Amino acid sequence: MFRFRILPWEYGVRNLLRRPARTLLTLFALTLVVTLILVVLGFLRGLERSLGRSGDPDVMLVHALGAGENLESSSIPAGTAGLLAASLSGIQHRYDVPCVSPELYLAVRLRVGDQAEALGLVRGVTPTAPLVRRQVRIVEGQWPGPGEVLAGRLAAAKLGCRDSQLAIGQPVRFEGRTWRVSGRFTADGSNLEAELWCPLADLQPAMKRQDVSLVALLLRPDASPADVRLFCLERVDLELRALSELEYSAGLRRHYGPVRVLAWLVMLMIAAAGVFAGLNMMSGAVAGRTREMATLQAIGYRRRAILGSLIQEGTLLAATASLLAALLTTLIVNGLAVRFTMGAFTLHVDGPALLAGCGVGLLLGAAGALPPAVKALRQPVAAGLRAI
């Protein structure tokens, strides 16, 4: 009975070891391509993670009607916080304190140590801010007092300085004043981690302002956000607008939609470059083995068996390159801070990113080996045996 013969698994492995220089060069190129793909995926996953964790479903933001979703340009009276606390019954209370946080949110030019001035995000807050911003945790130091700031975990990345320059007691200078770092906080990966927090009573005179940018409210689970929106519509004299923090985060995701599209295009271009590099290298490798493949056909191996062995070699190289790239990105790139206009976030090379990147790497190995192998195997056996 007819039986389809396949080449031994060891044959493909030994062929890779027969040409160590070419194998190492191909491995290096594939590792570089897969690493770049994983970096782009880590960028996308980190951005999505940061924006996705910046919304609390129970928090409402009240800001100026004409500011749109740009909170930095918002300006509302400072007494709005007390008015909202007295008028709305759905606000949560902690220890008889309403969870209402008036905040002044600004982008300012500031100097850290001997660094050049950089654009940073400063938020003036009151002690009620942690009641509303429930993801905020002080991990070092204490709440800022007069003339002090509380630095987010990614504030140094946003400012382009070292973490040690925002250690407790270090000076930060902006608006003609020198402030001292009182501590550091985390916010579960949200964009709050790129900010500096300082007492609202200190920031207002420093900025020569008596207003606030927004008021953040923490509602009870059974309260309706429509009550806050209705209050803003009824008080036409204040010109207020209310939106949930989830809606604000969704607006940021829409704003950075073109960035995500550009990142995907970059990844596709890198993958295409990897395919062409694989085609070039595999073409050179196959071209020098024409007589070998013709001999295999002459002793009874079918073309598809030889084709499978060549694809095996490319896939083995791609698998090794994918593992090396995954190791490099996990140890070096994962958690690396990146700054952007709205703050900073960390590259997040997680399981889905590794799976997608390594999968693309394996496809590149197989796709790079297939076309030159098919071209070489189309040559007649007699002509292949005469090849030099």
NUDRENVO-317953 format. One record per residue (C-alpha): x negated, y negated, z; residue number from 1. Coordinates in pm, 1 decimal, decimal comma. Example, Ala and Ser with C-alpha at 12.3 -4.5 7.8 and 13.67 -1.06 7.14 Angstrom:
<atoms>
X;Y;Z;k
-1230,0;450,0;780,0;1
-1367,0;106,0;714,0;2
</atoms>
This chain:
<atoms>
X;Y;Z;k
0,0;0,0;0,0;1
-118,0;-355,8;-76,2;2
-257,6;-539,3;224,1;3
-354,1;-905,3;227,5;4
-716,7;-946,4;342,2;5
-817,5;-1246,7;547,8;6
-1163,4;-1372,0;628,5;7
-1286,0;-1304,4;984,2;8
-1247,0;-1584,0;1237,1;9
-1620,8;-1573,2;1307,1;10
-1695,4;-1655,5;943,1;11
-1557,8;-2009,8;973,6;12
-1732,4;-2067,9;1306,4;13
-2068,4;-1950,9;1171,5;14
-2031,8;-2171,4;865,9;15
-2005,4;-2474,2;1093,9;16
-2324,1;-2371,0;1274,2;17
-2511,6;-2309,7;946,8;18
-2507,5;-2683,4;869,5;19
-2557,4;-2853,1;1208,4;20
-2641,6;-3199,7;1071,7;21
-2333,6;-3220,0;849,6;22
-2115,4;-3069,6;1121,7;23
-2233,4;-3319,9;1382,8;24
-2185,2;-3611,4;1143,7;25
-1831,1;-3500,6;1061,4;26
-1758,8;-3443,0;1431,4;27
-1879,8;-3792,3;1517,6;28
-1664,6;-3952,1;1245,6;29
-1352,9;-3762,2;1351,1;30
-1413,5;-3839,5;1720,6;31
-1443,2;-4209,4;1638,8;32
-1120,2;-4205,7;1435,9;33
-919,9;-4019,5;1702,8;34
-1062,4;-4245,1;1975,7;35
-948,0;-4556,7;1788,4;36
-602,8;-4403,1;1741,2;37
-580,2;-4324,9;2113,8;38
-687,6;-4680,5;2201,2;39
-408,5;-4823,8;1983,6;40
-157,8;-4581,5;2136,9;41
-282,6;-4676,0;2484,2;42
-228,9;-5041,9;2396,1;43
128,1;-4975,2;2283,8;44
209,0;-4755,7;2583,9;45
56,9;-5010,1;2824,4;46
251,8;-5300,4;2674,9;47
578,0;-5105,6;2681,2;48
509,9;-4992,6;3038,3;49
438,1;-5346,2;3158,2;50
748,9;-5495,1;2995,3;51
963,8;-5200,6;3097,4;52
870,6;-5235,0;3465,2;53
929,5;-5610,4;3476,0;54
1304,3;-5584,6;3517,7;55
1507,4;-5521,0;3832,5;56
1872,9;-5439,4;3753,2;57
1993,3;-5616,3;4070,7;58
1799,8;-5942,3;4014,4;59
1954,5;-6240,6;3837,8;60
1752,5;-6536,8;3713,8;61
1911,3;-6882,4;3712,6;62
1727,0;-7143,7;3508,4;63
1785,6;-7451,8;3293,7;64
2030,1;-7411,8;3006,9;65
1805,8;-7574,8;2747,5;66
1497,1;-7367,0;2831,6;67
1612,7;-7056,1;2646,2;68
1398,8;-6767,8;2769,1;69
1088,5;-6981,9;2822,2;70
1088,9;-7015,9;3198,9;71
779,2;-7236,0;3199,2;72
976,3;-7520,6;3039,2;73
1273,9;-7481,3;3272,2;74
1353,4;-7750,8;3528,5;75
1641,8;-7737,7;3776,6;76
1703,3;-7926,2;4103,6;77
1527,0;-7785,2;4408,0;78
1858,0;-7771,9;4597,9;79
2003,0;-7519,9;4351,8;80
1882,1;-7228,9;4565,3;81
2079,5;-7341,2;4869,0;82
2384,0;-7416,2;4654,4;83
2378,8;-7066,6;4505,4;84
2333,4;-6903,1;4846,4;85
2632,3;-7092,7;4984,9;86
2859,8;-7040,0;4683,6;87
2808,1;-6672,8;4591,3;88
2923,3;-6389,6;4814,1;89
2750,0;-6108,4;4624,3;90
2395,1;-6198,8;4731,0;91
2216,1;-5946,7;4949,1;92
2099,9;-6047,5;5297,0;93
1803,5;-5917,2;5494,0;94
1797,7;-5999,3;5864,3;95
2067,4;-6260,8;5797,9;96
1842,9;-6425,9;5538,0;97
1991,3;-6456,0;5186,4;98
1773,6;-6294,0;4918,8;99
1731,3;-6614,5;4717,2;100
1391,2;-6718,0;4581,9;101
1334,8;-7068,0;4438,7;102
1023,2;-7056,2;4218,6;103
809,8;-7297,7;4021,4;104
650,9;-7104,1;3735,5;105
374,9;-7273,3;3533,5;106
80,0;-7207,9;3306,7;107
-212,6;-7421,5;3427,0;108
-580,3;-7465,3;3347,3;109
-783,9;-7341,0;3641,1;110
-1142,6;-7263,6;3729,2;111
-1265,3;-6960,2;3923,2;112
-1613,2;-6996,9;4072,3;113
-1861,1;-7111,8;3807,4;114
-1645,6;-6980,0;3522,7;115
-1520,7;-7210,3;3250,1;116
-1160,3;-7323,0;3275,9;117
-903,8;-7064,9;3167,7;118
-527,9;-7062,0;3125,1;119
-362,9;-6889,0;3419,8;120
-10,7;-6829,3;3547,8;121
80,4;-6982,8;3883,5;122
407,1;-6925,2;4066,6;123
509,7;-7140,2;4360,2;124
713,5;-6927,9;4602,0;125
866,8;-6928,5;4948,1;126
855,3;-6648,5;5209,7;127
1185,6;-6517,6;5071,0;128
1020,7;-6417,8;4740,1;129
928,8;-6062,0;4854,3;130
1294,6;-6007,7;4948,1;131
1390,5;-6055,8;4582,2;132
1075,1;-5926,4;4410,4;133
1102,3;-5585,1;4571,1;134
816,8;-5428,8;4371,2;135
558,7;-5669,0;4518,5;136
323,5;-5515,6;4776,1;137
36,8;-5696,2;4949,3;138
-251,9;-5449,9;4939,7;139
-521,2;-5673,5;5084,5;140
-523,0;-5985,8;5299,0;141
-209,0;-6176,8;5394,3;142
67,2;-6403,2;5268,4;143
-72,5;-6739,8;5148,5;144
-66,0;-7032,2;5385,2;145
-119,8;-7402,1;5301,9;146
-389,8;-7442,8;5037,4;147
-406,3;-7068,3;4966,1;148
-310,3;-6840,0;4676,3;149
-219,6;-6472,8;4657,3;150
-381,5;-6305,7;4354,3;151
-213,8;-6034,2;4150,7;152
-398,9;-5715,5;4065,1;153
-447,1;-5825,3;3701,3;154
-496,3;-6197,3;3762,1;155
-872,2;-6163,5;3707,5;156
-812,3;-5995,0;3370,3;157
-578,1;-6277,8;3268,9;158
-843,1;-6535,7;3362,2;159
-1127,7;-6341,7;3202,2;160
-1329,3;-6319,4;3524,6;161
-1450,6;-6043,3;3755,2;162
-1230,3;-5902,0;4029,6;163
-1490,2;-6008,1;4285,6;164
-1435,1;-6372,1;4189,2;165
-1077,4;-6343,3;4317,4;166
-1170,2;-6165,8;4639,0;167
-1037,8;-6291,2;4971,2;168
-1188,4;-6629,5;5058,4;169
-1302,8;-6713,4;4705,0;170
-1217,3;-7061,5;4574,2;171
-980,5;-7130,8;4286,6;172
-956,2;-7485,2;4152,6;173
-664,7;-7631,8;3959,3;174
-475,8;-7961,0;3948,4;175
-761,0;-8138,8;4124,4;176
-742,1;-7919,0;4434,9;177
-940,9;-7624,1;4564,2;178
-738,3;-7327,4;4684,0;179
-858,1;-7019,4;4870,6;180
-756,9;-6663,1;4792,5;181
-569,3;-6521,1;5091,6;182
-503,4;-6172,1;4956,4;183
-411,3;-5950,6;4662,6;184
-85,6;-5786,5;4561,2;185
49,0;-5527,4;4321,3;186
389,7;-5522,1;4150,7;187
427,9;-5168,4;4015,6;188
263,5;-5255,4;3683,6;189
495,0;-5547,0;3597,6;190
378,3;-5875,0;3446,9;191
389,9;-6034,6;3794,1;192
49,8;-5876,5;3859,0;193
-119,0;-6130,5;3628,4;194
-7,5;-6428,5;3838,1;195
-134,8;-6635,3;4127,7;196
123,7;-6705,9;4398,1;197
100,4;-7008,8;4624,6;198
338,8;-7187,3;4863,3;199
605,3;-7380,5;4675,2;200
568,6;-7670,6;4920,5;201
203,2;-7705,5;4816,2;202
245,4;-7655,3;4441,0;203
519,7;-7914,1;4397,6;204
312,7;-8215,6;4516,5;205
5,2;-8081,3;4335,8;206
202,7;-8075,8;4009,9;207
383,4;-8401,9;4099,7;208
718,1;-8226,5;4071,9;209
1018,7;-8203,4;4302,8;210
1215,1;-7951,5;4098,0;211
1181,6;-7574,4;4046,9;212
1173,0;-7361,3;3732,7;213
1420,7;-7094,6;3838,0;214
1603,0;-6930,3;4121,6;215
1588,9;-6551,1;4151,3;216
1882,1;-6381,5;4325,1;217
1905,9;-6024,6;4453,9;218
2267,1;-5906,1;4425,2;219
2434,7;-5630,9;4618,1;220
2488,9;-5308,0;4416,7;221
2865,7;-5367,3;4421,2;222
2837,9;-5734,0;4315,6;223
2906,7;-5846,9;3960,9;224
2654,5;-6052,1;3760,8;225
2955,0;-6218,1;3598,2;226
3012,7;-6415,4;3920,6;227
2670,7;-6579,8;3882,3;228
2736,5;-6657,3;3515,4;229
3078,1;-6799,7;3601,9;230
2923,7;-7027,4;3865,2;231
2676,9;-7159,9;3606,0;232
2959,6;-7225,4;3358,7;233
3170,6;-7407,5;3616,8;234
2885,9;-7633,5;3732,9;235
2840,9;-7812,0;3401,6;236
2670,6;-8099,0;3583,0;237
2371,5;-7873,6;3669,4;238
2333,7;-7726,6;3316,9;239
2239,4;-7381,2;3440,7;240
2212,5;-7047,1;3268,0;241
2204,9;-6703,8;3431,9;242
2065,6;-6380,4;3292,9;243
1961,6;-6055,3;3451,5;244
1596,3;-5971,1;3481,9;245
1656,5;-5671,9;3253,4;246
1789,6;-5909,5;2984,4;247
1483,6;-6128,9;3028,3;248
1253,2;-5826,6;2987,2;249
1446,0;-5717,3;2677,7;250
1389,7;-6063,6;2531,7;251
1017,2;-6030,1;2593,8;252
1015,9;-5692,8;2417,5;253
1187,9;-5849,0;2116,4;254
935,9;-6132,6;2124,0;255
646,0;-5887,2;2110,2;256
810,4;-5668,0;1846,5;257
577,6;-5797,1;1569,0;258
277,5;-5711,9;1788,9;259
396,0;-5353,4;1818,2;260
455,3;-5331,6;1442,2;261
105,0;-5466,8;1379,1;262
-43,0;-5212,5;1619,4;263
132,7;-4927,8;1436,8;264
1,9;-5059,2;1104,4;265
-350,8;-5070,0;1245,5;266
-316,3;-4711,0;1364,9;267
-193,1;-4599,6;1020,9;268
-486,9;-4775,4;855,4;269
-728,7;-4603,0;1094,2;270
-567,1;-4266,7;1021,5;271
-587,8;-4330,1;647,0;272
-955,6;-4418,4;683,4;273
-1004,6;-4093,3;874,5;274
-838,2;-3896,3;594,3;275
-1064,5;-4051,4;331,5;276
-1371,6;-3990,5;548,5;277
-1267,8;-3629,5;592,5;278
-1206,7;-3589,4;220,3;279
-1548,6;-3730,5;140,9;280
-1733,2;-3510,2;387,9;281
-1540,2;-3194,9;309,0;282
-1584,3;-3253,9;-63,5;283
-1959,2;-3261,6;-12,6;284
-1945,9;-2949,7;202,8;285
-1729,2;-2755,2;-43,5;286
-1928,5;-2867,5;-346,8;287
-2238,8;-2698,6;-208,2;288
-2056,6;-2370,4;-150,0;289
-1913,0;-2307,9;-495,0;290
-2115,9;-1987,5;-550,6;291
-2027,7;-1863,7;-201,1;292
-1652,9;-1902,4;-264,4;293
-1683,1;-1738,1;-606,0;294
-1865,6;-1445,3;-447,2;295
-1590,8;-1404,4;-189,2;296
-1334,3;-1391,3;-468,1;297
-1545,3;-1136,7;-659,4;298
-1555,1;-895,6;-363,8;299
-1178,0;-903,2;-324,6;300
-1075,3;-1199,6;-109,7;301
-786,7;-1402,1;-246,8;302
-805,5;-1775,4;-289,7;303
-553,1;-1841,9;-18,3;304
-766,4;-1644,2;230,1;305
-1069,0;-1859,0;144,2;306
-852,9;-2171,1;157,9;307
-731,9;-2070,2;503,8;308
-1089,9;-2024,5;622,4;309
-1188,5;-2372,1;497,3;310
-886,4;-2527,3;667,7;311
-986,8;-2337,3;982,8;312
-1327,6;-2504,6;976,1;313
-1174,4;-2851,4;937,2;314
-919,6;-2784,2;1209,8;315
-1187,9;-2656,5;1450,7;316
-1389,7;-2972,4;1397,0;317
-1079,0;-3187,7;1441,6;318
-977,5;-3001,9;1759,3;319
-1324,1;-3051,4;1908,7;320
-1321,6;-3418,0;1806,9;321
-973,5;-3464,3;1957,7;322
-1083,6;-3313,5;2288,4;323
-1392,1;-3536,6;2299,6;324
-1185,6;-3843,9;2211,9;325
-925,9;-3756,5;2476,9;326
-1200,6;-3719,2;2737,5;327
-1362,1;-4052,4;2642,3;328
-1037,6;-4250,0;2643,0;329
-917,3;-4094,8;2968,7;330
-1242,5;-4168,1;3152,1;331
-1332,1;-4505,2;2997,2;332
-1031,9;-4667,7;2827,8;333
-738,2;-4561,7;3046,1;334
-658,0;-4836,3;3297,3;335
-867,2;-5098,3;3117,3;336
-708,5;-5441,4;3160,4;337
-607,4;-5642,6;2853,1;338
-482,9;-6001,4;2864,8;339
-217,0;-6152,8;2640,3;340
-8,0;-6468,6;2634,2;341
244,7;-6365,7;2899,2;342
-9,7;-6221,2;3140,2;343
-207,8;-5898,6;3135,7;344
-150,4;-5524,3;3132,5;345
-358,4;-5207,9;3144,8;346
-412,8;-4962,8;2861,8;347
-209,1;-4653,1;2943,8;348
-338,3;-4333,5;2781,0;349
-81,6;-4092,0;2919,2;350
38,8;-3746,4;2816,5;351
252,8;-3854,8;2518,7;352
-29,1;-4076,3;2386,5;353
-282,1;-3792,4;2416,7;354
-43,0;-3548,3;2250,9;355
27,3;-3785,0;1960,4;356
-338,3;-3882,7;1914,6;357
-468,9;-3525,5;1923,6;358
-189,0;-3416,3;1691,5;359
-291,2;-3681,1;1439,2;360
-650,8;-3565,5;1476,7;361
-558,8;-3205,4;1392,6;362
-360,3;-3320,4;1090,6;363
-659,8;-3524,3;974,1;364
-883,3;-3216,5;995,4;365
-645,3;-3001,5;794,0;366
-562,7;-3276,4;541,6;367
-930,2;-3359,1;490,4;368
-1020,3;-2998,7;409,7;369
-725,2;-2911,7;186,2;370
-770,8;-3120,5;-134,2;371
-1145,4;-3050,8;-196,5;372
-1094,8;-2680,8;-118,0;373
-806,7;-2651,9;-366,9;374
-1010,5;-2830,0;-632,0;375
-1309,0;-2598,9;-584,3;376
-1100,6;-2281,0;-584,4;377
-938,9;-2369,0;-917,0;378
-1272,2;-2311,8;-1087,3;379
-1303,6;-1970,9;-1265,5;380
-1496,3;-1705,4;-1072,3;381
-1751,9;-1654,9;-1351,4;382
-1829,2;-2026,1;-1364,7;383
-1864,8;-2036,2;-988,1;384
-2111,6;-1747,5;-986,1;385
-2331,4;-1931,5;-1239,8;386
-2331,0;-2250,1;-1029,3;387
-2662,1;-2357,3;-885,6;388
</atoms>
